[in-house]
């Protein structure tokens, strides 16, 4: 005795459904709404950069505490397996760093700002060196300009560290939210036309 299965396939999406979703596969209205919310959040972050910096610092501290606790629990019970000492050490260091970030927000903000400054400086230096390596290609000066600008911003962050650390990360987050929101609004508007 044979079994025959019959099923009904879901109807294929219509051309209008695909058209309504736009080229990105997302409703242009959704992109516009998300972009507007992102721009509003960016404007708030621009008005309150110190609050945003402190919030970021607390979130990093909380993440380090959770990561350190998980890492330490992974090492316990202490069974002398290969690497358990490292797990325990990393867990204790993560816990300590997280508690310090939460307990002393200004020091944590200073540390995070210094890390951002070092990353910008290293990135700018590498871009500048890369630009000189490709100087025979057209447009290499754009890479050089970008590298020098990034290097300059990184050095400015490092030299002005104590002054800018309470608000700098908040400004960076605000700029990111504003640019991301504007990009989404433009994509949504372009898809709606």
C-alpha positions as CSV (number, residue, x, y, z in Angstrom):
1,X,0.0,0.0,0.0
2,X,1.5,3.3,-1.0
3,X,1.1,6.6,0.6
4,X,0.6,9.6,-1.5
5,X,1.3,12.9,0.0
6,X,-0.2,16.0,-1.2
7,X,0.6,19.4,-0.1
8,X,-0.2,22.9,-1.2
9,X,2.7,25.1,-1.8
10,X,2.6,28.6,-0.4
11,X,1.7,31.0,-3.1
12,X,4.7,32.6,-4.7
13,X,5.3,36.2,-3.7
14,X,3.7,38.5,-6.1
15,X,5.6,41.1,-8.1
16,X,3.9,43.9,-6.1
17,X,5.2,42.4,-2.8
18,X,8.7,42.3,-4.1
19,X,8.4,45.8,-5.4
20,X,7.0,47.1,-2.1
21,X,10.0,45.7,-0.3
22,X,12.4,47.6,-2.5
23,X,15.9,46.6,-3.7
24,X,17.1,45.8,-0.2
25,X,14.3,43.4,0.6
26,X,13.0,45.7,3.3
27,X,10.0,47.9,3.3
28,X,11.2,51.5,2.5
29,X,8.9,52.8,5.1
30,X,10.5,50.6,7.8
31,X,13.9,51.9,6.7
32,X,12.8,55.5,7.0
33,X,11.2,55.0,10.4
34,X,14.3,53.2,11.8
35,X,16.5,56.0,10.3
36,X,14.4,58.7,12.0
37,X,14.6,56.9,15.4
38,X,18.4,56.5,14.9
39,X,18.7,60.2,14.1
40,X,16.7,61.2,17.2
41,X,18.9,58.9,19.4
42,X,22.0,60.5,17.8
43,X,20.7,64.0,18.5
44,X,20.0,63.0,22.2
45,X,23.5,61.5,22.4
46,X,24.9,64.7,21.0
47,X,23.1,66.8,23.6
48,X,24.1,64.4,26.5
49,X,27.6,63.0,25.5
50,X,28.7,62.6,29.1
51,X,25.7,60.4,29.9
52,X,26.3,58.3,26.8
53,X,30.0,57.9,27.6
54,X,29.1,56.8,31.2
55,X,26.5,54.4,29.9
56,X,28.9,52.8,27.4
57,X,31.5,52.5,30.2
58,X,29.0,50.8,32.5
59,X,27.9,48.4,29.8
60,X,31.6,47.5,29.1
61,X,32.1,47.0,32.8
62,X,29.0,44.8,33.1
63,X,30.1,42.7,30.0
64,X,33.6,42.3,31.6
65,X,32.1,41.2,34.9
66,X,29.8,38.6,33.2
67,X,32.7,37.4,31.0
68,X,35.1,37.2,33.9
69,X,32.5,35.3,36.0
70,X,31.8,32.8,33.2
71,X,35.5,32.3,32.6
72,X,36.2,31.7,36.3
73,X,33.3,29.3,36.6
74,X,34.6,27.4,33.5
75,X,37.9,26.8,35.4
76,X,36.1,25.5,38.5
77,X,36.2,22.9,39.9
78,X,39.9,23.3,39.7
79,X,40.9,20.0,38.2
80,X,44.4,20.7,36.9
81,X,43.3,20.2,33.3
82,X,45.5,21.9,30.8
83,X,44.5,25.6,30.6
84,X,42.3,25.7,33.7
85,X,44.8,28.0,35.4
86,X,44.6,30.3,32.4
87,X,40.8,30.3,32.5
88,X,40.8,31.1,36.2
89,X,43.4,33.9,35.7
90,X,41.5,35.4,32.8
91,X,38.2,35.2,34.8
92,X,39.7,37.0,37.8
93,X,41.3,39.7,35.6
94,X,38.0,40.2,33.7
95,X,36.0,40.4,37.0
96,X,38.5,42.9,38.4
97,X,38.5,45.1,35.3
98,X,34.7,45.0,35.1
99,X,34.3,46.0,38.8
100,X,36.8,48.8,38.3
101,X,35.0,50.1,35.2
102,X,31.7,50.2,37.1
103,X,33.1,51.6,40.4
104,X,35.1,54.4,38.7
105,X,33.3,55.6,35.6
106,X,35.8,58.5,34.9
107,X,38.8,56.1,34.9
108,X,36.9,53.7,32.7
109,X,36.0,56.4,30.3
110,X,39.6,57.6,30.2
111,X,40.8,54.0,29.5
112,X,38.2,53.5,26.7
113,X,39.1,56.8,25.1
114,X,42.8,55.9,25.2
115,X,42.0,52.6,23.5
116,X,40.1,54.5,20.8
117,X,42.9,56.9,20.4
118,X,45.4,54.1,20.0
119,X,43.2,52.3,17.5
120,X,42.8,55.5,15.4
121,X,46.5,56.2,15.5
122,X,47.5,52.7,14.5
123,X,44.8,52.6,11.8
124,X,46.0,56.0,10.4
125,X,49.6,55.0,10.4
126,X,48.8,51.8,8.6
127,X,46.7,53.6,6.0
128,X,49.4,56.1,5.4
129,X,52.0,53.4,4.9
130,X,49.7,51.5,2.6
131,X,49.1,54.7,0.6
132,X,52.8,55.0,0.0
133,X,52.9,51.3,-1.0
134,X,50.3,51.9,-3.8
135,X,51.5,55.4,-4.9
136,X,51.7,54.2,-8.5
137,X,48.0,53.7,-8.7
138,X,45.5,56.4,-9.5
139,X,43.7,57.7,-6.4
140,X,46.4,56.8,-3.9
141,X,46.3,60.3,-2.6
142,X,42.8,59.7,-1.3
143,X,44.1,56.8,0.8
144,X,47.0,59.0,2.0
145,X,44.6,61.8,3.0
146,X,42.3,59.4,4.8
147,X,45.3,57.9,6.6
148,X,46.8,61.3,7.6
149,X,43.3,62.4,8.8
150,X,42.8,59.3,10.9
151,X,46.4,59.5,12.3
152,X,45.8,63.2,13.2
153,X,42.5,62.4,14.9
154,X,44.2,59.5,16.9
155,X,47.1,61.7,18.0
156,X,44.7,64.5,18.9
157,X,42.7,62.1,21.1
158,X,45.9,60.8,22.8
159,X,47.3,64.3,23.5
160,X,43.9,65.7,24.7
161,X,43.0,62.6,26.6
162,X,42.2,63.9,30.1
163,X,40.2,66.8,28.6
164,X,38.0,64.9,26.1
165,X,37.6,61.5,27.9
166,X,34.3,62.4,29.7
167,X,32.4,63.2,26.5
168,X,34.4,61.9,23.5
169,X,32.9,58.4,23.3
170,X,29.4,59.9,23.5
171,X,30.2,62.2,20.6
172,X,31.4,59.2,18.5
173,X,28.2,57.3,19.3
174,X,26.1,60.3,18.4
175,X,27.9,60.8,15.1
176,X,27.5,57.1,14.2
177,X,23.8,57.2,15.1
178,X,23.2,60.3,13.0
179,X,25.1,59.0,10.0
180,X,23.4,55.6,10.2
181,X,20.0,57.3,10.5
182,X,20.6,59.6,7.6
183,X,21.8,56.7,5.5
184,X,18.6,54.7,6.3
185,X,16.3,57.6,5.6
186,X,17.9,58.2,2.2
187,X,17.7,54.5,1.3
188,X,14.0,54.5,2.5
189,X,13.2,57.6,0.5
190,X,15.0,56.3,-2.6
191,X,13.2,53.0,-2.3
192,X,9.8,54.7,-1.9
193,X,10.1,56.6,-5.1
